[in-house]
Structures are given as C-alpha cells and as structure tokens.
C-alpha cells in the first residue's frame, strides 16, 4: 500500500476536527460575548531518518479568539458589557465563574443575578438590592446604585493568563487551569445599556465551513484513488 493514503487519511481526520470547531462556533452565533475558536494544523514527519518518509497533518488544539465582539445598544440599563479583557465574577451554585456580557435582574429575595440566575458578586458577596428599590443603575466603574444611593460594586476581574479560561456552559467561563484572576484595572470598564455579541461573522464562518467540506471531499477522493491504485497493483501481482 502506498504511503500517500496515510497522509491523506490524516488530512481527513484533521479536516473533520476543523468542521467540528466551525460547527461549534456557528451554534453559538447568538450567544452573548461568545469567543470563537480557531484550529490550525501542522505537518509532522515521524521518522525523518527513514528512507520512506511519511508526512502527516496534525491538528493543533483549538484556541479561543478573545478579542471583543461588536457592542449593541439595548436601552436596558441592566444590560451590561465590559471593556476588552474585563469579566464579571458570578457564583454558579457556589462555584466561581465569569461572564463577559449579560442581563442583570433582581430576585424576590433581593439578590442580583445574571441572565442564567447566577448570583452577581460584589465587594463582599452576592449583591443584595434593598426592598422597594424603584430605580437600579450600574455605573461605568461598576457601582451598583439603588434610587441614587451606592450600595455595592460589581466584582470585575481580568486574568494574567486569559487563554487558560475554560468554557463552562450557559455563557460561563471557569478558571480551572491557572488563568489567575486579579482585580480589573481602569476607571470605566462597564458599559451599561449594551450587549456584546459573538466576535465572529456568521457569513465568514459559513464560507469557512463550505471550504472545509470541499477540502474533505477532495481528500476523500484522493483516498479512494489510492485505494484503487493499490487494488490494481495487487491484482497485477496476483496475475503474474
């Protein structure tokens, strides 16, 4: 069997993973502040000293593109987004998690929560809104203001190793690999009345998906061709 079929097979497997990454991105096009993933590949020659070198396509680990997505004004003062690199710290069933953009609301017990019901953390613990509050606003520095009175400040952080953040589902990010949160710097990291969208173009991802499928089809055709050549060669040998 010719070596080319193995190279083509590694290309197909890499291409399938690329399609999975693009599909994952497309499935989250409506998720606020979703960060797209990119996956590259590299050529690997396992045994360069051999007289019959094999070169394989090796997929790289997908990496999140953490650039800021487009901001859209909503007119809702409890929609919040943050400057690039800043995250809001929340409590998900007692586990610390982080979000980039969300809609805040007040529970009957006064707790301030994000769009998934996770407690929004402030200077000490989950922010509590006084009963009977008529107007709730969020300052550009993260101050939580109820009827004109500052009652707390959103716990805003940045990370020494932002790429180490792990998706936790439901728009949450987790620090499981040493991202190392630290207090966010800057005087005005909060943009109230805005939501951050996913940071990629759906049209561009669809174009990439079409290109990936075409590459997959071409490589599969190459594998079938290699198989036919091997079969023809085997038949010729058997006929002698």
VMD Tcl script that draws the C-alpha trace (Angstrom):
set ca {
  {0.00 0.00 0.00}
  {1.34 3.43 -0.92}
  {2.28 5.85 1.81}
  {0.17 8.63 0.29}
  {-3.06 7.12 1.60}
  {-1.87 7.58 5.20}
  {-1.07 11.24 4.62}
  {-4.48 11.74 3.01}
  {-6.20 9.95 5.90}
  {-4.52 12.22 8.46}
  {-5.71 15.17 6.39}
  {-9.30 13.91 6.50}
  {-9.18 13.47 10.28}
  {-7.75 16.97 10.73}
  {-10.38 18.37 8.40}
  {-13.18 16.67 10.37}
  {-11.97 18.33 13.55}
  {-11.86 21.68 11.74}
  {-15.51 21.19 10.72}
  {-16.41 20.40 14.35}
  {-14.76 23.62 15.55}
  {-16.59 25.71 12.95}
  {-19.88 23.97 13.79}
  {-19.37 24.78 17.47}
  {-18.78 28.43 16.58}
  {-21.88 28.58 14.39}
  {-24.03 27.01 17.11}
  {-23.09 29.91 19.40}
  {-23.55 32.80 16.98}
  {-26.41 34.11 19.16}
  {-24.63 33.57 22.48}
  {-23.74 36.96 24.04}
  {-19.99 37.64 24.05}
  {-19.15 34.17 22.69}
  {-15.49 33.83 21.72}
  {-14.88 31.87 18.55}
  {-12.32 29.08 18.43}
  {-9.67 28.67 15.77}
  {-7.82 25.46 14.93}
  {-4.69 25.18 12.86}
  {-2.63 22.20 11.75}
  {1.00 21.39 11.14}
  {2.91 18.87 9.06}
  {4.61 16.14 11.11}
  {7.29 13.73 9.85}
  {7.50 10.97 12.49}
  {10.68 9.33 11.18}
  {12.80 11.79 9.23}
  {15.72 9.31 9.12}
  {13.68 6.70 7.24}
  {14.11 6.17 3.53}
  {10.32 6.19 3.26}
  {9.29 9.39 4.94}
  {5.65 9.79 5.95}
  {4.22 13.24 6.50}
  {1.03 13.61 8.50}
  {-1.32 16.54 9.06}
  {-1.50 17.04 12.84}
  {-4.37 19.18 14.22}
  {-3.49 21.79 16.80}
  {-5.50 22.34 19.96}
  {-8.32 24.84 19.29}
  {-7.56 28.28 20.71}
  {-10.18 30.86 21.65}
  {-10.05 34.23 19.96}
  {-10.58 36.54 22.96}
  {-10.98 39.77 21.02}
  {-14.04 41.83 21.86}
  {-17.21 41.30 19.84}
  {-19.42 44.09 18.49}
  {-21.41 46.07 21.08}
  {-25.12 46.64 20.52}
  {-27.11 49.25 22.41}
  {-30.29 47.88 24.00}
  {-31.65 50.81 26.02}
  {-31.92 48.50 29.06}
  {-29.75 49.90 31.91}
  {-29.35 46.39 33.33}
  {-27.75 45.01 30.17}
  {-24.01 45.17 30.85}
  {-20.90 44.64 28.76}
  {-17.28 45.27 29.65}
  {-14.14 46.62 28.05}
  {-11.83 44.06 26.46}
  {-10.18 41.72 28.95}
  {-12.62 42.50 31.81}
  {-15.03 39.91 33.24}
  {-17.84 39.93 35.79}
  {-17.47 37.40 38.59}
  {-20.59 35.39 39.46}
  {-21.46 32.44 41.68}
  {-22.84 29.36 39.91}
  {-24.16 27.01 42.62}
  {-21.29 28.06 44.85}
  {-18.69 27.78 42.09}
  {-16.93 30.93 40.95}
  {-17.45 31.70 37.27}
  {-17.06 34.64 34.91}
  {-19.14 36.31 32.19}
  {-18.35 38.90 29.55}
  {-21.84 40.30 28.92}
  {-25.21 39.63 30.50}
  {-28.58 40.99 31.58}
  {-28.92 41.66 35.30}
  {-32.14 41.24 37.25}
  {-33.30 41.22 40.87}
  {-34.73 38.10 42.53}
  {-37.62 38.29 45.02}
  {-35.12 37.94 47.90}
  {-33.17 40.96 46.59}
  {-30.24 39.05 45.10}
  {-28.78 40.49 41.91}
  {-28.39 37.74 39.30}
  {-27.20 37.36 35.72}
  {-29.33 36.13 32.82}
  {-28.93 32.48 33.94}
  {-29.80 33.15 37.57}
  {-26.24 33.08 38.91}
  {-25.54 35.39 41.83}
  {-23.61 38.53 40.82}
  {-20.70 39.10 43.20}
  {-19.84 42.47 44.69}
  {-17.30 43.77 47.20}
  {-18.15 41.09 49.78}
  {-20.63 38.53 48.45}
  {-23.66 38.35 46.16}
  {-25.03 41.87 45.64}
  {-28.29 42.48 47.56}
  {-30.74 45.13 46.40}
  {-32.77 46.90 49.12}
  {-36.52 46.10 49.16}
  {-38.69 48.63 47.40}
  {-35.94 49.91 45.10}
  {-37.56 51.79 42.23}
  {-34.52 52.54 40.07}
  {-31.41 50.42 39.75}
  {-28.44 51.54 37.67}
  {-24.87 50.36 37.10}
  {-22.10 52.97 36.94}
  {-19.27 52.88 34.45}
  {-16.91 51.92 37.30}
  {-19.19 49.05 38.38}
  {-21.02 50.86 41.17}
  {-24.48 49.42 41.87}
  {-26.78 52.36 42.57}
  {-30.28 51.92 44.03}
  {-32.51 55.01 44.00}
  {-29.44 57.23 43.82}
  {-27.54 55.51 46.63}
  {-24.41 53.42 46.04}
  {-24.94 50.04 47.70}
  {-22.14 47.89 46.26}
  {-19.74 47.49 43.34}
  {-19.60 44.69 40.78}
  {-16.63 42.37 41.23}
  {-14.73 42.87 37.99}
  {-11.57 40.95 37.16}
  {-9.01 40.42 34.44}
  {-6.60 37.49 34.06}
  {-2.86 37.02 33.87}
  {-3.40 34.06 31.52}
  {-6.71 34.71 29.81}
  {-6.28 31.83 27.35}
  {-6.47 29.36 30.26}
  {-10.17 30.11 30.83}
  {-12.43 27.11 30.20}
  {-15.99 27.28 28.80}
  {-18.43 26.19 31.49}
  {-21.67 26.23 29.51}
  {-24.51 28.78 29.62}
  {-22.13 31.62 28.64}
  {-19.98 31.00 31.74}
  {-16.19 30.76 31.83}
  {-14.26 28.90 34.53}
  {-10.72 29.22 35.83}
  {-9.65 25.58 36.02}
  {-6.15 25.87 34.56}
  {-4.47 28.78 36.30}
  {-5.87 31.80 34.48}
  {-5.23 33.71 37.74}
  {-7.91 36.35 38.27}
  {-6.93 39.77 39.56}
  {-8.93 42.98 40.12}
  {-9.63 44.74 36.84}
  {-7.79 47.99 36.32}
  {-9.20 51.06 34.60}
  {-11.71 53.64 35.68}
  {-14.66 52.83 33.42}
  {-14.77 49.15 32.40}
  {-18.60 48.86 32.43}
  {-20.90 49.75 29.55}
  {-24.49 49.68 30.80}
  {-27.23 49.52 28.21}
  {-25.11 47.41 25.86}
  {-24.65 43.75 25.00}
  {-21.57 42.22 23.44}
  {-22.22 39.91 20.52}
  {-20.20 36.90 19.38}
  {-16.87 38.05 17.98}
  {-17.13 36.49 14.53}
  {-19.03 36.87 11.30}
  {-21.57 34.13 10.65}
  {-21.08 34.68 6.92}
  {-17.31 34.18 7.24}
  {-17.78 31.02 9.29}
  {-20.23 29.66 6.73}
  {-17.69 30.36 3.98}
  {-15.03 28.55 6.03}
  {-17.44 25.62 6.52}
  {-18.03 25.31 2.77}
  {-14.28 25.42 2.11}
  {-13.68 22.76 4.79}
  {-16.28 20.45 3.28}
  {-14.76 20.89 -0.19}
  {-11.32 20.04 1.16}
  {-12.83 16.99 2.89}
  {-14.41 15.80 -0.38}
  {-11.18 16.31 -2.35}
  {-9.13 14.40 0.23}
  {-11.65 11.55 0.37}
  {-11.46 11.30 -3.42}
  {-7.68 11.05 -3.09}
  {-8.05 8.21 -0.58}
  {-10.38 6.35 -2.94}
  {-7.92 6.85 -5.78}
  {-5.04 5.49 -3.66}
  {-7.22 2.50 -2.79}
  {-7.98 1.80 -6.44}
  {-4.27 2.02 -7.35}
  {-3.36 -0.40 -4.54}
  {-6.11 -2.81 -5.61}
  {-4.97 -2.67 -9.25}
  {-1.38 -3.28 -8.19}
  {-2.38 -6.26 -6.06}
  {-4.38 -7.75 -8.95}
  {-1.44 -7.32 -11.33}
  {0.89 -9.09 -8.90}
  {-1.60 -11.93 -8.41}
  {-1.97 -12.38 -12.17}
  {1.75 -12.96 -12.70}
}
mol new
graphics top color blue
foreach p $ca { graphics top sphere $p radius 0.5 }
foreach p [lrange $ca 0 end-1] q [lrange $ca 1 end] { graphics top cylinder $p $q radius 0.2 }
display resetview
